[in-house]
Amino acid sequence: MNILFLTAFLILLLFIVEVAAIALKVTGMDYSKARFQALSALLTCGYTTSEAELVTQHPVRRKIAMVLMTIGYLGMATIVTSLLSVIRHPLTLIQVGVVLLVALLLLGFYANQALRGKLGYSIERSLAKRKFLEKKTLEELLHLSNNYTVSEVLLETDSPLLSKTIIDSRLRDRGVFILSIERGNETIYSPRGSEEMLVGDKLLVYGQRDKIDNLCRHNEMTCG
């Protein structure tokens, strides 16, 4: 019976990994990355720095990873105990047959993409209704890593950008993008290249931190 229990337990772990991967996908992660991170958390190994940050920097994903790690520790102890028991007691022909049958059914399930897709879709729909599974953070949507940032800057009277259009300022060529312009009581979202910049404008800009700081050092804009 131990070999049957072990087989069932391994199948349960695989199912948990799939559910966790879909849960991570619902939060906004790419499915292939989500599946790898779910398996890594269960085995408590294999984290890569850049992809692991997608999990560690997101509160809901951290909770999912913690649950998987806990299951992984308990599961490893269960697997070792079951294997020792299997070694002590020789398998019967019936047990071997059952294990092989289950293995073939499992392989058939993984080979059937349509069946896997339907099951995954059902799980995803169920998890998507849970409010605690949040979507991507602003940092992920804007890729705020590798020195990228969003900053609010001000155009003062000595700025050489005054009276220039966004396209004439060539800010985009320097890797700085204007997301919005706050002008008095008006906010211009996604301003066109023909939009003229005026004194007192507050710009919400996106780009590499050092490039934005360089513009501020040359008094083209004032960083907050």
KOLBA-859371 format. One line per 10 residues: number of its first residue (from 1); their letters; for each residue z, y, x of C-alpha. Coordinates in nm, 2 decimals. Layout:
BEGIN
NUM	a	Z:Y:X; ... $
//
This chain:
BEGIN
1	mnilfltafl	0.00:0.00:0.00; 0.06:0.23:0.29; -0.31:0.25:0.38; -0.39:0.33:0.02; -0.13:0.61:0.02; -0.26:0.74:0.35; -0.62:0.75:0.22; -0.51:0.93:-0.10; -0.31:1.17:0.10; -0.60:1.26:0.33 $
11	illlfiveva	-0.82:1.32:0.03; -0.56:1.55:-0.12; -0.55:1.75:0.21; -0.93:1.78:0.20; -0.91:1.90:-0.16; -0.64:2.16:-0.06; -0.86:2.29:0.22; -1.15:2.33:-0.03; -0.93:2.52:-0.28; -0.78:2.74:-0.01 $
21	aialkvtgmd	-1.13:2.82:0.13; -1.24:2.92:-0.22; -0.93:3.13:-0.26; -1.00:3.31:0.06; -1.36:3.35:-0.05; -1.24:3.52:-0.38; -1.05:3.77:-0.16; -1.39:3.87:-0.01; -1.43:3.64:0.30; -1.75:3.47:0.38 $
31	yskarfqals	-1.72:3.10:0.26; -1.81:2.94:0.59; -1.55:3.16:0.77; -1.30:3.10:0.49; -1.34:2.72:0.52; -1.29:2.72:0.90; -0.98:2.94:0.88; -0.83:2.72:0.60; -0.88:2.41:0.81; -0.75:2.60:1.12 $
41	alltcgytts	-0.44:2.70:0.93; -0.38:2.35:0.80; -0.41:2.20:1.15; -0.23:2.51:1.30; -0.50:2.54:1.57; -0.85:2.68:1.62; -0.79:3.05:1.54; -1.05:3.28:1.70; -0.93:3.64:1.75; -1.19:3.83:1.55 $
51	eaelvtqhpv	-1.20:3.59:1.25; -0.82:3.53:1.25; -0.77:3.91:1.21; -0.95:3.89:0.87; -0.66:3.66:0.76; -0.36:3.82:0.94; -0.45:4.18:0.83; -0.47:4.09:0.46; -0.14:4.02:0.27; -0.28:3.77:0.03 $
61	rrkiamvlmt	-0.47:3.58:0.29; -0.16:3.56:0.51; 0.03:3.40:0.22; -0.25:3.14:0.18; -0.24:3.07:0.55; 0.14:3.03:0.55; 0.12:2.78:0.27; -0.15:2.58:0.45; 0.05:2.58:0.77; 0.36:2.45:0.59 $
71	igylgmativ	0.15:2.18:0.42; 0.00:2.10:0.76; 0.34:2.05:0.93; 0.47:1.83:0.65; 0.13:1.65:0.63; 0.12:1.56:0.99; 0.47:1.40:0.97; 0.36:1.20:0.67; 0.03:1.09:0.84; 0.22:0.97:1.15 $
81	tsllsvirhp	0.48:0.78:0.95; 0.21:0.61:0.74; 0.00:0.52:1.05; 0.30:0.36:1.21; 0.36:0.15:0.90; 0.00:0.05:0.89; 0.01:-0.07:1.25; 0.32:-0.28:1.18; 0.16:-0.45:0.87; -0.19:-0.60:0.90 $
91	ltliqvgvvl	-0.44:-0.49:0.63; -0.55:-0.73:0.37; -0.92:-0.77:0.29; -0.87:-0.61:-0.05; -0.71:-0.30:0.11; -1.00:-0.27:0.36; -1.24:-0.29:0.07; -1.06:-0.02:-0.13; -1.05:0.21:0.16; -1.42:0.16:0.23 $
101	lvallllgfy	-1.50:0.22:-0.14; -1.30:0.54:-0.14; -1.47:0.66:0.18; -1.81:0.59:0.03; -1.73:0.78:-0.29; -1.60:1.07:-0.08; -1.91:1.08:0.13; -2.12:1.07:-0.18; -1.93:1.36:-0.33; -1.98:1.57:-0.01 $
111	anqalrgklg	-2.35:1.48:0.00; -2.40:1.58:-0.37; -2.43:1.96:-0.34; -2.48:2.01:-0.71; -2.15:1.83:-0.79; -1.97:2.02:-0.52; -2.12:2.35:-0.64; -2.00:2.29:-1.00; -1.65:2.20:-0.89; -1.64:2.49:-0.65 $
121	ysierslakr	-1.76:2.73:-0.92; -1.50:2.61:-1.16; -1.22:2.65:-0.91; -1.35:3.00:-0.81; -1.36:3.12:-1.17; -1.01:3.00:-1.22; -0.88:3.17:-0.91; -1.07:3.49:-0.97; -0.86:3.54:-1.28; -0.55:3.56:-1.07 $
131	kflekktlee	-0.45:3.92:-1.01; -0.28:3.85:-0.68; -0.62:3.76:-0.51; -0.74:4.10:-0.40; -1.08:4.19:-0.28; -1.17:4.32:0.07; -0.97:4.60:0.21; -1.12:4.94:0.30; -1.09:4.84:0.67; -1.31:4.53:0.62 $
141	llhlsnnytv	-1.56:4.71:0.40; -1.62:4.98:0.66; -1.56:4.74:0.96; -1.28:4.96:1.08; -1.24:4.77:1.41; -1.38:4.80:1.75; -1.28:5.17:1.76; -1.44:5.26:1.42; -1.25:5.49:1.19; -1.27:5.72:0.89 $
151	sevlletdsp	-1.15:6.08:0.96; -1.12:6.41:0.77; -1.25:6.71:0.97; -1.28:7.08:0.90; -1.56:7.32:0.98; -1.42:7.65:1.10; -1.59:7.98:1.17; -1.68:7.90:1.54; -1.84:7.57:1.46; -2.21:7.54:1.57 $
161	llsktiidsr	-2.27:7.32:1.28; -2.24:7.60:1.03; -2.55:7.68:0.82; -2.72:7.37:0.95; -2.83:7.09:0.72; -2.69:6.74:0.78; -3.02:6.62:0.92; -3.06:6.92:1.15; -2.70:6.86:1.29; -2.82:6.52:1.42 $
171	lrdrgvfils	-2.47:6.38:1.36; -2.62:6.05:1.25; -2.81:6.03:1.58; -2.47:6.06:1.75; -2.32:5.78:1.54; -2.12:5.99:1.30; -2.19:5.97:0.93; -2.07:6.21:0.66; -1.93:6.02:0.36; -1.84:6.33:0.15 $
181	iergnetiys	-1.79:6.71:0.17; -1.50:6.88:0.00; -1.60:7.24:-0.07; -1.34:7.44:-0.27; -1.28:7.25:-0.60; -1.60:7.05:-0.56; -1.65:6.73:-0.38; -2.00:6.62:-0.28; -2.02:6.24:-0.24; -2.29:6.08:-0.02 $
191	prgseemlvg	-2.44:6.42:0.06; -2.82:6.43:0.12; -2.96:6.52:0.46; -3.08:6.85:0.32; -2.72:6.96:0.23; -2.62:7.27:0.43; -2.27:7.28:0.59; -2.06:7.58:0.53; -1.74:7.73:0.67; -1.43:7.57:0.53 $
201	dkllvygqrd	-1.60:7.25:0.44; -1.38:6.94:0.47; -1.59:6.65:0.58; -1.50:6.28:0.55; -1.67:6.12:0.84; -1.71:5.76:0.96; -1.79:5.65:1.31; -1.65:5.55:1.64; -1.32:5.73:1.72; -1.43:5.85:2.06 $
211	kidnlcrhne	-1.75:6.01:1.93; -1.56:6.19:1.65; -1.30:6.31:1.91; -1.58:6.43:2.14; -1.72:6.65:1.86; -1.37:6.80:1.81; -1.34:6.86:2.18; -1.66:7.06:2.17; -1.53:7.26:1.88; -1.81:7.14:1.65 $
221	mtcg	-1.54:7.04:1.40; -1.16:7.04:1.38; -0.99:6.71:1.36; -0.69:6.68:1.13 $
//
